[in-house]
Structures are given as structure tokens and as C-alpha cells.
Amino acid sequence: MLEDIKAIIFDADDTIINHKECEKQALQYLFYRIGKKYNNQYQNIFRPLDWKLWDDAINKKSSIPAEKIPEYRFELFFKQIDIEYNNYKKANELFKEGFAKTSDLTENAYKIIKYLYDKGYKIYVITNGLVELQRPRIMNSKVATYISDIIVSEQVGVAKPNSKIFNILLEKTNLTFDEVVMVGDSLEKDIKGAHNANIKAIWYNPYNRKNSNLDIIPDYQIKDLLEIKEIL
């Protein structure tokens, strides 16, 4: 059991926000806006393509610079699905526009956040990504009223797992590292990042993924967000 906890820090995508559903809706919006028929299989093509481009860039395995990826992914995507549309800049803008409008929550996210709020805990979100995409999705969701603050990596210039993004929140709130706990689905970003800041971390692992990285050991592991009740 965790003691002296005053605040819970949640990751956004795939922890409280259903990223896959948001991505699907953004693609549907894009196709609607460009006047093309959407096929439900398109996300199965776009998702791994997009993920690999960003992962290769992060791990320096690609010759494509990160700033080129937003448009380049749509060039590859449209070629793979054999659709004639070459305004990749517009495609990216429409995708982001649609993505920012989404706000689908993960299972039991609303229940646990309201429960924690009613118990007197402060609720914060620390997320990597762009302000224009992350903040609206959270603020348009059902949990917005319970969240005290959202810190997005773009606005502070550092991203998880860098400890600085956590320290920025601690400084803003006058909380100490032992008064907060991090909840996130990513071992490499959320759990490692929290530990880098000496913050205890709960790994949200709804699909029972195996932890193959013995250098990152979460303090707690849960399959359902409601299990947080048993830890606090």
C-alpha cells in the first residue's frame, strides 16, 4: 500500500485516453474531408506504418528526419492503399484536426478518476506529444473537470522518460516526489520516467504484456485501472 500520496499523475494515450479509437476517428474524418471512402482495414495499415516511422526516428534507425514524418507517413499510406491523393500536407493537417476532436476514454478511466477525485486526491496528466493534439482531447473528455493540470512535453521542451518533466510538475504544485504516484502503460516512458524522478510508478498493463526489460521494474502492476483503489 502506498502512503502519504496526495496526487495521482496519469499518462494520456492508452492509459486514460483510447489512442486506437482516437486514431480511427481521425482517419475517418480525414477521408470524409477529402471525399474518399474509408475502409475499416485502413487503420491496420496506417497504425504499424506510423509507429515504425516514429520508432525508427527516435532510435536513429531512419534517414527520415522526425519533422518530415507527419507528411511522409501519408505519402506512404496513400501509396499502400492505392488512393490517388498527393496533398500530404493537407492530409496531415486534417488528420490532426480530426484527432484533436476525439476524446474516447479507456475502460474504467472515468470511474477511477472520479473515485480518486472524490477521495480528495489531486489528478494530473503528464503526456508526450503536441499541445494542439493532447490538451483538447483531454479537456473535451468526461474527466476534464477532475484534472488539476496537464503538462505536455512540447510546452516544456522535455519528454518522458526525462525526469525534468516530472520535476516541473512537482515545482508547480509544491508536491514532493513521495507524495505522488505515476500511472502509465509504457515501461520505457512512464515507469522509467517516474523512477528517474524518484517517483513510484504503477504499470497499467491491460493486455498482460511480458516485461522483457529487467532494468525497468514497476512498483505495482495492474490490469484494470480500478485496481488503483487497492494500492492507495
N, C-alpha and C positions, 0 to 999 in steps of 0.2 A: 504493500500500500504506500502511496505517495503522501507525504505530509507537508504542511506549510505551503501548499500550492494555492496561488491566488489567481492565476491566469492560465488559459489554455491557448496555445498557438497552433492553428491548423494550417496545413498546406491547402492549396486550392484544387488544382486539377487532379482528379482520380482519388481525392480524399473527401472533399465536400462537394466538389463540382464534377459532374459526369462528363469528362472530356470527350469521350467517344460519341455520346449523344449530341454534344455541342458541335463537334466536328461534322457529324452527319447533317445537322440542321444548316450549318454554314455552307456545306456543299450543295444542299438542296436550294438554298437561297441564291447561291451563285448561278446555278443552272437556270433557275427561274428568271433571273435578271438578264441573262444573255440569250434567253429564248431557246434553250436546248432542253431536250427531255432527259430527266435524271433516271439513272438506273441504280437500283439498290446495291449492285455489286461494285459501284464506283468507289465507295469508301474502302473496300477491301484492296483496291489498287492504290488509292491515294495514301492511305494511312502508312503502310510499310515504306512506300517511296519517300514520303515526307520525313518519316522518322529516321531513315537511313541517311538522308542528306544532312540533317542536323547532327546526327550522331557522328558521322564522318568528319564534319566540320569541327565539332567540339574536340574530337580525339585526333585532329590534324591528319586525317587519312584521305582528305579530299583536296583537289586543286580548285574546287569551287569555294570562293570566299563566302562567309556567312551572310554578308549583306546582299549577295546575289541569289541566295536560296529562295526567298519568297516568290520571286518571279520565275526562276529556273524550274522550280518544282511543278509549276503549271505547264511549262513548255513540255516537260517530260510526260506529265499526266495526260494532257490532251493528245499527245502522240500515241501513248499506250492505249487509250480508249478510242482512237481513230476518229476524233472530232476536230473539225476544221474551225479553229478559233486561235488567233495568234496575238491577241492583245493581252499578253501575260501580266502586264502591269495592272490593267483593269480587272483582270480575273483575281489577282491577289487582293486588290482593294475591296472588291465585292465579297470575297471570302472573309476578309477581316471584318467587314461591315456586318455580315450575317453572323459571324462568330461572336461579336460583341453584343448582339441582341439575345444570345442564348443564356439560359440560367438554370438548366436542369441540375438537380442535386443528386448525389449518390444516395444509396439506400440508408435510411435512418439518420442522415445528416441533420435534417431539421429537428428530429426528435432529440438527438443528443445535444445539439447546440442550445435548444430551448431549455432542456433539462439543466444543463450546466449554468446557463444564464440565470435561471430561476433559483439555483442553489447559491448564487452570489459570485460566481467566477466571472472574471473578465475574459472576453473572447477576442482573439486577434488572428489575423491571417498574414502569413509571410509566403509570398509566391514569386517564382521566377517568371519572367515574361515582360510583355509590353503593357504599360499602363492603360492604353486605349482598348486593350482586349480583356485584361484581367479585372480591372476595377468595375467596369459596367456589369459584367456577368455576375459578380458577387453582389453589387449594390441593387441589381434588379431581381435577385433571388429572394426566397421567403425568409432567409436567415439574416438578411441585411440589418434589420432592426436590432439584432442582438450583438452585432460586431462593433467593437470599440474603435478599431483601426485596421487598415490594410496597408502593408508595405510591399511594394512591387519592386523587383530587382532593378528595372530600368530607372526608376526615380531616384534610387540611392547609389547606383553605379556599381553595385556588387551583387552577386547571386549566390544562392545556396550551392555548394556547402561552405562558402566563405563565412567565417564566424562574424564578420563585420555586420552582416545584415541582421543578425540576431542581436548584436550589441547595440545597434541603432534603436531597435525596439525597446531594449532594456533602459537605455538612456532616456528615451522619450517618455517612458511610463514610470520611471523610478523604481522599477522592479529589479530584484536580484536574480541571478541565474537559478538559484534553488527555489524560487517562488513561481517558476513557470515550467511547463512541460510541452514538448513538441509532439504533434500527431501528424504523421505523413506516410505516404505509400512508397516513397523512394528511399531505399537504403543509402544510395550514393549522395543524394541531395539533402533530404530531410533528416535522416538519422545521423549521418556523418556530420552534417552541418550543425545540428544541435549539439552533438558531442564536442565539436570543435569550440563551441562556446560554453562548454561545461554544463549544458542543459540536458536533463534526462529526456528520453525520447520513446514514443510509442509507435511501433511499426504497424500500420494498417495494412493487413495482408489478406484481403478477402478471397483471393484465389489460391491460397496456400502455396505460394511460390517458395522454392527452396532458397535459403540464404547460402550462396556459394562463396561469399566474401567473408572470411573469418576475421578480417580486420574491422568489420562493422557489425557489432553485436548490439541490437536494440535492448533497451532496459525492459521493455514489455512488447508483446506481440498480440495483436487482436485480429479476429476475422470479421467481427461486426463492430461498428462504431459504438453501439450501446454497451459494449464490454468496458468502455472507459469508466462507467459507473462503478465497476468492481475494483478499479485501480485507485481511484481517488478516495 
